[in-house]
C-alpha cells in the first residue's frame, strides 16, 4: 500500500534529534522523499532512506539555497527552535535577539524561500513549530520562549490567510512537554533548584494532566497528517497536542 506521503518532497529542519528526527523518520516511512537537515551534521547520522544535509536555519543564504536547489517541496516542517528558561527580569538582550532570530525570523525566511515554488505549482503544506507555551498558555520561566512561540502562531495564521486561495496551507503545532534530548537538558538545569534530577523530572510530569510527557513520535504523527492530503481542509490552525495541559 502506498504511504500517505508517496511522491511528496518534504523538507525538515532540526531533524537531528527529538521531534524533528521522529517526524523525518515517520514521513520517510510514509513514502516521502525527505530532505532532513540539522545544524549538527553528526546528529543526522543513522537517518535511513532520506537525503541528509547540515543546515543552520539562521544562515539566510544557506537556508535559501537548500530550499531553492533542494526543491520544489510539497511540504516543509520548520521545527528548529530553542527553549530559553527566563522571565521578564532575567531575559537579556542577547537572548531576545537569538530567540526571535531562531524561533521566528528563521521560520519566516524558510517560508519566504519555499513559498514561490509552492505558489507556482499551486500546492504545498507548511508546518511550523510553535508550543502550548505561547499565546495559549502562560508557563513559568518561559518569558522569551512564550513570546517567540506566540509570534509563530500569528505569523502562521497571517501567512495562511495570504495563500488560502492558492492551494498552499500553513499550520502550526503547539505541543506540551515532549521527552526529547533538550528536555533532558532542561531537567538537568532545574535539578539544583528542584532538589535533584528526580524531583525536577517529577515537576515537569506533574503539570501534565495525563501524568506523562509526550513521546516525539506522537507529535510526528500530527506533523505527518498536516503534511499529507488527509488534512487538505486544514489551514491557519494552531493545533494543540499537549495531553490536556491547557484543559
Ligand atoms: P531538541 O531541542 O532536543 O533538538 C533541537 C534540534 O535543533 C537539535 O538537533 C539541534 O541541533 C537543532 N538546531 C538547533 N539550532 C539549529 C539551527 N540554528 N539550525 C538548524 N537546526 C538547529 O528538539 P525538540 O525538543 O524536539 O524541539 C524541537 C522543536 O520543538 C523546537 O522548536 C521546540 O521549541 C519545539 N517544542 C519542543 C517541546 C518539548 O517539550 N521538547 C515542546 C513544544 C515545542
py3Dmol code that shows the C-alpha trace and the ligand (Angstrom):
import py3Dmol

protein = """\
ATOM      1  CA  UNK A   1       0.000   0.000   0.000  1.00  0.00           C
ATOM      2  CA  UNK A   2       1.313   3.452  -0.934  1.00  0.00           C
ATOM      3  CA  UNK A   3       2.232   5.659   2.015  1.00  0.00           C
ATOM      4  CA  UNK A   4       0.332   8.822   2.800  1.00  0.00           C
ATOM      5  CA  UNK A   5       3.223  10.953   1.549  1.00  0.00           C
ATOM      6  CA  UNK A   6       4.130   8.927  -1.526  1.00  0.00           C
ATOM      7  CA  UNK A   7       5.622  11.171  -4.212  1.00  0.00           C
ATOM      8  CA  UNK A   8       5.955  14.170  -1.914  1.00  0.00           C
ATOM      9  CA  UNK A   9       9.208  16.035  -1.406  1.00  0.00           C
ATOM     10  CA  UNK A  10       9.414  17.182   2.231  1.00  0.00           C
ATOM     11  CA  UNK A  11      11.884  19.497   3.994  1.00  0.00           C
ATOM     12  CA  UNK A  12      12.560  19.107   7.727  1.00  0.00           C
ATOM     13  CA  UNK A  13      14.754  21.383   9.862  1.00  0.00           C
ATOM     14  CA  UNK A  14      16.228  20.288  13.201  1.00  0.00           C
ATOM     15  CA  UNK A  15      15.906  16.661  12.106  1.00  0.00           C
ATOM     16  CA  UNK A  16      18.906  15.550  14.150  1.00  0.00           C
ATOM     17  CA  UNK A  17      17.042  14.718  17.335  1.00  0.00           C
ATOM     18  CA  UNK A  18      13.743  14.944  19.157  1.00  0.00           C
ATOM     19  CA  UNK A  19      10.541  15.837  17.305  1.00  0.00           C
ATOM     20  CA  UNK A  20      12.251  16.764  14.012  1.00  0.00           C
ATOM     21  CA  UNK A  21      14.026  13.423  13.833  1.00  0.00           C
ATOM     22  CA  UNK A  22      10.872  11.457  14.657  1.00  0.00           C
ATOM     23  CA  UNK A  23       8.956  13.414  12.006  1.00  0.00           C
ATOM     24  CA  UNK A  24      11.613  12.833   9.325  1.00  0.00           C
ATOM     25  CA  UNK A  25      11.609   9.086  10.054  1.00  0.00           C
ATOM     26  CA  UNK A  26       7.807   8.803  10.059  1.00  0.00           C
ATOM     27  CA  UNK A  27       7.398  10.832   6.863  1.00  0.00           C
ATOM     28  CA  UNK A  28      10.077   8.784   5.050  1.00  0.00           C
ATOM     29  CA  UNK A  29       8.215   5.627   6.110  1.00  0.00           C
ATOM     30  CA  UNK A  30       5.060   7.146   4.630  1.00  0.00           C
ATOM     31  CA  UNK A  31       6.828   7.387   1.281  1.00  0.00           C
ATOM     32  CA  UNK A  32       8.068  10.977   1.358  1.00  0.00           C
ATOM     33  CA  UNK A  33      11.314  11.973  -0.320  1.00  0.00           C
ATOM     34  CA  UNK A  34      12.691  13.739   2.771  1.00  0.00           C
ATOM     35  CA  UNK A  35      15.480  16.308   2.980  1.00  0.00           C
ATOM     36  CA  UNK A  36      16.479  16.081   6.647  1.00  0.00           C
ATOM     37  CA  UNK A  37      18.639  18.961   7.871  1.00  0.00           C
ATOM     38  CA  UNK A  38      20.188  19.998  11.168  1.00  0.00           C
ATOM     39  CA  UNK A  39      22.762  22.440  12.484  1.00  0.00           C
ATOM     40  CA  UNK A  40      24.852  19.493  13.654  1.00  0.00           C
ATOM     41  CA  UNK A  41      25.677  17.102  10.811  1.00  0.00           C
ATOM     42  CA  UNK A  42      26.688  14.352  13.256  1.00  0.00           C
ATOM     43  CA  UNK A  43      23.165  14.229  14.661  1.00  0.00           C
ATOM     44  CA  UNK A  44      21.804  13.279  11.238  1.00  0.00           C
ATOM     45  CA  UNK A  45      23.750  10.028  11.301  1.00  0.00           C
ATOM     46  CA  UNK A  46      21.585   6.919  11.200  1.00  0.00           C
ATOM     47  CA  UNK A  47      18.701   8.538   9.347  1.00  0.00           C
ATOM     48  CA  UNK A  48      17.943   5.912   6.704  1.00  0.00           C
ATOM     49  CA  UNK A  49      16.115   6.272   3.404  1.00  0.00           C
ATOM     50  CA  UNK A  50      16.355  10.029   3.121  1.00  0.00           C
ATOM     51  CA  UNK A  51      18.669  12.805   1.988  1.00  0.00           C
ATOM     52  CA  UNK A  52      20.560  14.464   4.833  1.00  0.00           C
ATOM     53  CA  UNK A  53      22.379  17.803   4.867  1.00  0.00           C
ATOM     54  CA  UNK A  54      23.832  20.088   7.526  1.00  0.00           C
ATOM     55  CA  UNK A  55      21.952  23.386   7.688  1.00  0.00           C
ATOM     56  CA  UNK A  56      21.922  26.310  10.087  1.00  0.00           C
ATOM     57  CA  UNK A  57      18.480  27.845   9.585  1.00  0.00           C
ATOM     58  CA  UNK A  58      19.872  31.168  10.866  1.00  0.00           C
ATOM     59  CA  UNK A  59      22.174  31.338   7.841  1.00  0.00           C
ATOM     60  CA  UNK A  60      19.845  33.088   5.350  1.00  0.00           C
ATOM     61  CA  UNK A  61      21.888  32.228   2.264  1.00  0.00           C
ATOM     62  CA  UNK A  62      22.316  28.554   3.163  1.00  0.00           C
ATOM     63  CA  UNK A  63      18.620  28.236   4.021  1.00  0.00           C
ATOM     64  CA  UNK A  64      17.538  29.836   0.722  1.00  0.00           C
ATOM     65  CA  UNK A  65      19.934  27.632  -1.203  1.00  0.00           C
ATOM     66  CA  UNK A  66      18.739  24.430   0.500  1.00  0.00           C
ATOM     67  CA  UNK A  67      15.105  25.262  -0.161  1.00  0.00           C
ATOM     68  CA  UNK A  68      15.522  26.516  -3.722  1.00  0.00           C
ATOM     69  CA  UNK A  69      18.049  23.988  -5.006  1.00  0.00           C
ATOM     70  CA  UNK A  70      16.698  21.098  -2.928  1.00  0.00           C
ATOM     71  CA  UNK A  71      13.111  21.760  -4.008  1.00  0.00           C
ATOM     72  CA  UNK A  72      10.471  22.163  -5.118  1.00  0.00           C
ATOM     73  CA  UNK A  73       8.957  20.955  -1.865  1.00  0.00           C
ATOM     74  CA  UNK A  74       5.416  19.700  -1.388  1.00  0.00           C
ATOM     75  CA  UNK A  75       5.676  20.137   2.357  1.00  0.00           C
ATOM     76  CA  UNK A  76       8.011  21.616   4.924  1.00  0.00           C
ATOM     77  CA  UNK A  77       8.311  21.157   8.679  1.00  0.00           C
ATOM     78  CA  UNK A  78      10.031  24.144  10.273  1.00  0.00           C
ATOM     79  CA  UNK A  79      10.982  22.507  13.553  1.00  0.00           C
ATOM     80  CA  UNK A  80      14.164  24.321  14.633  1.00  0.00           C
ATOM     81  CA  UNK A  81      13.808  26.289  17.838  1.00  0.00           C
ATOM     82  CA  UNK A  82      15.377  26.899  21.220  1.00  0.00           C
ATOM     83  CA  UNK A  83      13.803  26.918  24.687  1.00  0.00           C
ATOM     84  CA  UNK A  84      15.173  29.715  26.846  1.00  0.00           C
ATOM     85  CA  UNK A  85      14.344  29.436  30.520  1.00  0.00           C
ATOM     86  CA  UNK A  86      13.916  33.029  31.717  1.00  0.00           C
ATOM     87  CA  UNK A  87      11.478  35.622  32.976  1.00  0.00           C
ATOM     88  CA  UNK A  88      10.954  39.276  32.030  1.00  0.00           C
ATOM     89  CA  UNK A  89      13.594  40.337  34.546  1.00  0.00           C
ATOM     90  CA  UNK A  90      16.336  37.884  33.702  1.00  0.00           C
ATOM     91  CA  UNK A  91      15.930  37.830  29.897  1.00  0.00           C
ATOM     92  CA  UNK A  92      18.939  39.500  28.268  1.00  0.00           C
ATOM     93  CA  UNK A  93      19.115  41.499  25.043  1.00  0.00           C
ATOM     94  CA  UNK A  94      21.311  38.797  23.529  1.00  0.00           C
ATOM     95  CA  UNK A  95      18.800  36.081  24.443  1.00  0.00           C
ATOM     96  CA  UNK A  96      15.974  38.144  22.947  1.00  0.00           C
ATOM     97  CA  UNK A  97      17.869  38.637  19.665  1.00  0.00           C
ATOM     98  CA  UNK A  98      18.811  34.978  19.445  1.00  0.00           C
ATOM     99  CA  UNK A  99      15.378  33.680  20.485  1.00  0.00           C
ATOM    100  CA  UNK A 100      13.485  35.724  17.920  1.00  0.00           C
ATOM    101  CA  UNK A 101      16.219  35.102  15.333  1.00  0.00           C
ATOM    102  CA  UNK A 102      15.938  31.329  15.566  1.00  0.00           C
ATOM    103  CA  UNK A 103      12.352  30.699  16.652  1.00  0.00           C
ATOM    104  CA  UNK A 104      10.671  33.339  14.463  1.00  0.00           C
ATOM    105  CA  UNK A 105      12.872  35.025  11.858  1.00  0.00           C
ATOM    106  CA  UNK A 106      14.413  31.810  10.516  1.00  0.00           C
ATOM    107  CA  UNK A 107      10.914  30.367  10.106  1.00  0.00           C
ATOM    108  CA  UNK A 108       9.819  33.420   8.137  1.00  0.00           C
ATOM    109  CA  UNK A 109      12.931  33.131   5.945  1.00  0.00           C
ATOM    110  CA  UNK A 110      12.212  29.425   5.345  1.00  0.00           C
ATOM    111  CA  UNK A 111       8.650  30.212   4.275  1.00  0.00           C
ATOM    112  CA  UNK A 112       9.880  33.049   2.081  1.00  0.00           C
ATOM    113  CA  UNK A 113      12.265  30.690   0.281  1.00  0.00           C
ATOM    114  CA  UNK A 114       9.820  27.783  -0.131  1.00  0.00           C
ATOM    115  CA  UNK A 115       6.596  29.624  -0.956  1.00  0.00           C
ATOM    116  CA  UNK A 116       7.361  30.798  -4.517  1.00  0.00           C
ATOM    117  CA  UNK A 117       7.684  27.224  -5.831  1.00  0.00           C
ATOM    118  CA  UNK A 118       4.620  26.131  -3.876  1.00  0.00           C
ATOM    119  CA  UNK A 119       2.572  29.014  -5.270  1.00  0.00           C
ATOM    120  CA  UNK A 120       3.803  28.357  -8.789  1.00  0.00           C
ATOM    121  CA  UNK A 121       2.701  24.720  -8.552  1.00  0.00           C
ATOM    122  CA  UNK A 122      -0.499  25.591  -6.688  1.00  0.00           C
ATOM    123  CA  UNK A 123       0.136  23.198  -3.839  1.00  0.00           C
ATOM    124  CA  UNK A 124       2.076  22.890  -0.615  1.00  0.00           C
ATOM    125  CA  UNK A 125       1.776  22.408   3.121  1.00  0.00           C
ATOM    126  CA  UNK A 126       3.872  24.302   5.648  1.00  0.00           C
ATOM    127  CA  UNK A 127       4.017  23.151   9.264  1.00  0.00           C
ATOM    128  CA  UNK A 128       5.605  25.492  11.785  1.00  0.00           C
ATOM    129  CA  UNK A 129       6.674  24.523  15.292  1.00  0.00           C
ATOM    130  CA  UNK A 130       5.012  26.614  17.978  1.00  0.00           C
ATOM    131  CA  UNK A 131       4.240  25.397  21.512  1.00  0.00           C
ATOM    132  CA  UNK A 132       1.408  25.248  24.031  1.00  0.00           C
ATOM    133  CA  UNK A 133       3.639  27.686  25.960  1.00  0.00           C
ATOM    134  CA  UNK A 134       2.809  30.630  23.694  1.00  0.00           C
ATOM    135  CA  UNK A 135      -0.305  32.788  23.391  1.00  0.00           C
ATOM    136  CA  UNK A 136      -2.182  29.662  24.513  1.00  0.00           C
ATOM    137  CA  UNK A 137      -0.649  29.107  27.949  1.00  0.00           C
ATOM    138  CA  UNK A 138       1.495  31.225  30.225  1.00  0.00           C
ATOM    139  CA  UNK A 139       4.179  28.889  31.562  1.00  0.00           C
ATOM    140  CA  UNK A 140       6.554  29.968  34.324  1.00  0.00           C
ATOM    141  CA  UNK A 141      10.119  30.711  33.287  1.00  0.00           C
ATOM    142  CA  UNK A 142       9.162  30.772  29.591  1.00  0.00           C
ATOM    143  CA  UNK A 143       9.033  34.543  29.033  1.00  0.00           C
ATOM    144  CA  UNK A 144      11.068  34.785  25.849  1.00  0.00           C
ATOM    145  CA  UNK A 145      10.064  31.328  24.662  1.00  0.00           C
ATOM    146  CA  UNK A 146       6.359  32.094  25.074  1.00  0.00           C
ATOM    147  CA  UNK A 147       6.777  35.378  23.202  1.00  0.00           C
ATOM    148  CA  UNK A 148       8.528  33.718  20.262  1.00  0.00           C
ATOM    149  CA  UNK A 149       6.090  30.820  20.028  1.00  0.00           C
ATOM    150  CA  UNK A 150       3.131  33.235  20.173  1.00  0.00           C
ATOM    151  CA  UNK A 151       4.737  35.071  17.259  1.00  0.00           C
ATOM    152  CA  UNK A 152       4.865  31.785  15.351  1.00  0.00           C
ATOM    153  CA  UNK A 153       1.100  31.421  15.749  1.00  0.00           C
ATOM    154  CA  UNK A 154       0.443  34.965  14.494  1.00  0.00           C
ATOM    155  CA  UNK A 155       2.849  34.565  11.599  1.00  0.00           C
ATOM    156  CA  UNK A 156       1.333  31.196  10.650  1.00  0.00           C
ATOM    157  CA  UNK A 157      -2.236  32.438  10.626  1.00  0.00           C
ATOM    158  CA  UNK A 158      -1.369  35.565   8.627  1.00  0.00           C
ATOM    159  CA  UNK A 159       0.662  33.566   6.099  1.00  0.00           C
ATOM    160  CA  UNK A 160      -2.203  31.090   5.740  1.00  0.00           C
ATOM    161  CA  UNK A 161      -4.657  33.920   5.030  1.00  0.00           C
ATOM    162  CA  UNK A 162      -2.430  35.234   2.257  1.00  0.00           C
ATOM    163  CA  UNK A 163      -2.292  31.928   0.375  1.00  0.00           C
ATOM    164  CA  UNK A 164      -5.630  30.337   1.270  1.00  0.00           C
ATOM    165  CA  UNK A 165      -6.993  30.535  -2.278  1.00  0.00           C
ATOM    166  CA  UNK A 166      -3.756  29.383  -3.879  1.00  0.00           C
ATOM    167  CA  UNK A 167      -3.579  25.720  -2.866  1.00  0.00           C
ATOM    168  CA  UNK A 168      -0.992  26.277  -0.133  1.00  0.00           C
ATOM    169  CA  UNK A 169      -1.736  25.577   3.534  1.00  0.00           C
ATOM    170  CA  UNK A 170       0.128  26.901   6.576  1.00  0.00           C
ATOM    171  CA  UNK A 171      -0.435  25.474  10.053  1.00  0.00           C
ATOM    172  CA  UNK A 172       1.474  25.328  13.298  1.00  0.00           C
ATOM    173  CA  UNK A 173       1.557  22.790  16.075  1.00  0.00           C
ATOM    174  CA  UNK A 174       1.576  23.513  19.794  1.00  0.00           C
ATOM    175  CA  UNK A 175       2.938  20.606  21.816  1.00  0.00           C
ATOM    176  CA  UNK A 176       3.048  20.331  25.570  1.00  0.00           C
ATOM    177  CA  UNK A 177       6.194  18.854  27.097  1.00  0.00           C
ATOM    178  CA  UNK A 178       7.861  16.242  24.928  1.00  0.00           C
ATOM    179  CA  UNK A 179      10.573  13.856  26.079  1.00  0.00           C
ATOM    180  CA  UNK A 180      13.492  14.923  23.889  1.00  0.00           C
ATOM    181  CA  UNK A 181      17.232  15.466  24.456  1.00  0.00           C
ATOM    182  CA  UNK A 182      16.788  19.195  25.050  1.00  0.00           C
ATOM    183  CA  UNK A 183      14.068  18.466  27.616  1.00  0.00           C
ATOM    184  CA  UNK A 184      16.594  16.271  29.454  1.00  0.00           C
ATOM    185  CA  UNK A 185      18.947  19.289  29.459  1.00  0.00           C
ATOM    186  CA  UNK A 186      16.198  21.484  30.927  1.00  0.00           C
ATOM    187  CA  UNK A 187      15.610  18.905  33.655  1.00  0.00           C
ATOM    188  CA  UNK A 188      19.325  18.955  34.475  1.00  0.00           C
ATOM    189  CA  UNK A 189      19.331  22.778  34.535  1.00  0.00           C
ATOM    190  CA  UNK A 190      16.431  22.784  37.014  1.00  0.00           C
ATOM    191  CA  UNK A 191      17.767  19.951  39.173  1.00  0.00           C
ATOM    192  CA  UNK A 192      19.601  22.015  41.787  1.00  0.00           C
ATOM    193  CA  UNK A 193      16.595  24.260  42.434  1.00  0.00           C
ATOM    194  CA  UNK A 194      14.112  21.370  42.386  1.00  0.00           C
ATOM    195  CA  UNK A 195      16.107  19.228  44.809  1.00  0.00           C
ATOM    196  CA  UNK A 196      17.630  16.731  42.387  1.00  0.00           C
ATOM    197  CA  UNK A 197      17.050  15.196  38.968  1.00  0.00           C
ATOM    198  CA  UNK A 198      14.138  13.013  40.065  1.00  0.00           C
ATOM    199  CA  UNK A 199      12.324  15.975  41.606  1.00  0.00           C
ATOM    200  CA  UNK A 200      12.956  18.136  38.535  1.00  0.00           C
ATOM    201  CA  UNK A 201      11.582  15.382  36.306  1.00  0.00           C
ATOM    202  CA  UNK A 202       8.552  14.937  38.561  1.00  0.00           C
ATOM    203  CA  UNK A 203       7.787  18.679  38.429  1.00  0.00           C
ATOM    204  CA  UNK A 204       7.567  18.567  34.625  1.00  0.00           C
ATOM    205  CA  UNK A 205       5.390  15.447  34.701  1.00  0.00           C
ATOM    206  CA  UNK A 206       3.132  16.867  37.434  1.00  0.00           C
ATOM    207  CA  UNK A 207       1.943  19.723  35.212  1.00  0.00           C
ATOM    208  CA  UNK A 208       0.765  17.251  32.564  1.00  0.00           C
ATOM    209  CA  UNK A 209      -2.916  16.413  33.023  1.00  0.00           C
ATOM    210  CA  UNK A 210      -2.319  12.871  31.752  1.00  0.00           C
ATOM    211  CA  UNK A 211       0.530  12.408  34.188  1.00  0.00           C
ATOM    212  CA  UNK A 212       3.081  11.746  31.482  1.00  0.00           C
ATOM    213  CA  UNK A 213       5.088  13.561  28.827  1.00  0.00           C
ATOM    214  CA  UNK A 214       4.587  13.156  25.086  1.00  0.00           C
ATOM    215  CA  UNK A 215       6.871  10.973  23.029  1.00  0.00           C
ATOM    216  CA  UNK A 216       8.331  12.597  19.881  1.00  0.00           C
ATOM    217  CA  UNK A 217       6.518  10.054  17.694  1.00  0.00           C
ATOM    218  CA  UNK A 218       3.147  11.295  18.970  1.00  0.00           C
ATOM    219  CA  UNK A 219       3.984  14.778  17.700  1.00  0.00           C
ATOM    220  CA  UNK A 220       5.468  13.377  14.472  1.00  0.00           C
ATOM    221  CA  UNK A 221       2.098  11.759  13.707  1.00  0.00           C
ATOM    222  CA  UNK A 222       0.432  15.179  13.745  1.00  0.00           C
ATOM    223  CA  UNK A 223       3.147  16.631  11.503  1.00  0.00           C
ATOM    224  CA  UNK A 224       2.712  13.739   9.071  1.00  0.00           C
ATOM    225  CA  UNK A 225      -1.039  14.303   8.968  1.00  0.00           C
ATOM    226  CA  UNK A 226      -0.596  18.021   8.294  1.00  0.00           C
ATOM    227  CA  UNK A 227       1.898  17.347   5.500  1.00  0.00           C
ATOM    228  CA  UNK A 228      -0.454  14.817   3.879  1.00  0.00           C
ATOM    229  CA  UNK A 229      -3.609  15.253   1.808  1.00  0.00           C
ATOM    230  CA  UNK A 230      -5.651  13.919   4.732  1.00  0.00           C
ATOM    231  CA  UNK A 231      -5.520  17.453   6.147  1.00  0.00           C
ATOM    232  CA  UNK A 232      -6.394  19.168   2.841  1.00  0.00           C
ATOM    233  CA  UNK A 233      -9.152  21.255   4.509  1.00  0.00           C
ATOM    234  CA  UNK A 234      -6.987  22.376   7.454  1.00  0.00           C
ATOM    235  CA  UNK A 235      -5.188  25.702   7.260  1.00  0.00           C
ATOM    236  CA  UNK A 236      -4.253  28.619   9.506  1.00  0.00           C
ATOM    237  CA  UNK A 237      -4.584  26.487  12.624  1.00  0.00           C
ATOM    238  CA  UNK A 238      -2.544  26.321  15.805  1.00  0.00           C
ATOM    239  CA  UNK A 239      -3.141  22.719  16.788  1.00  0.00           C
ATOM    240  CA  UNK A 240      -2.610  21.935  20.453  1.00  0.00           C
ATOM    241  CA  UNK A 241      -1.198  18.496  21.282  1.00  0.00           C
ATOM    242  CA  UNK A 242      -0.471  18.638  24.986  1.00  0.00           C
ATOM    243  CA  UNK A 243      -2.012  15.720  26.859  1.00  0.00           C
ATOM    244  CA  UNK A 244      -4.555  18.073  28.374  1.00  0.00           C
ATOM    245  CA  UNK A 245      -2.089  20.629  29.831  1.00  0.00           C
ATOM    246  CA  UNK A 246      -4.275  23.501  28.624  1.00  0.00           C
ATOM    247  CA  UNK A 247      -7.600  21.905  29.575  1.00  0.00           C
TER     248      UNK A 247
END
"""
ligand_1 = """\
44
LIG
P 15.749 19.396 20.675
O 15.613 20.754 21.274
O 16.164 18.286 21.557
O 16.729 19.442 19.427
C 16.747 20.588 18.629
C 17.488 20.287 17.359
O 17.580 21.529 16.666
C 18.902 19.786 17.565
O 19.137 18.651 16.761
C 19.755 20.965 17.122
O 20.997 20.588 16.568
C 18.854 21.643 16.109
N 19.158 23.060 15.913
C 19.467 23.970 16.866
N 19.743 25.151 16.300
C 19.585 24.991 14.971
C 19.754 25.848 13.862
N 20.157 27.122 14.002
N 19.541 25.347 12.619
C 19.153 24.055 12.453
N 18.992 23.190 13.475
C 19.213 23.664 14.713
O 14.392 19.019 19.944
P 12.899 19.164 20.442
O 12.813 19.240 21.934
O 12.158 18.136 19.694
O 12.462 20.617 19.926
C 12.231 20.862 18.569
C 11.241 21.996 18.440
O 10.055 21.664 19.153
C 11.693 23.334 18.975
O 11.224 24.373 18.119
C 10.986 23.421 20.319
O 10.771 24.749 20.727
C 9.697 22.733 19.990
N 8.958 22.219 21.154
C 9.550 21.323 21.996
C 8.846 20.859 23.092
C 9.472 19.891 24.059
O 8.931 19.729 25.164
N 10.554 19.219 23.718
C 7.543 21.304 23.319
C 6.961 22.205 22.423
C 7.680 22.651 21.339
"""
view = py3Dmol.view(width=600, height=400)
view.addModel(protein, "pdb")
view.setStyle({"model": 0}, {"cartoon": {"style": "trace"}})
view.addModel(ligand_1, "xyz")
view.setStyle({"model": 1}, {"stick": {}})
view.zoomTo()
view.show()
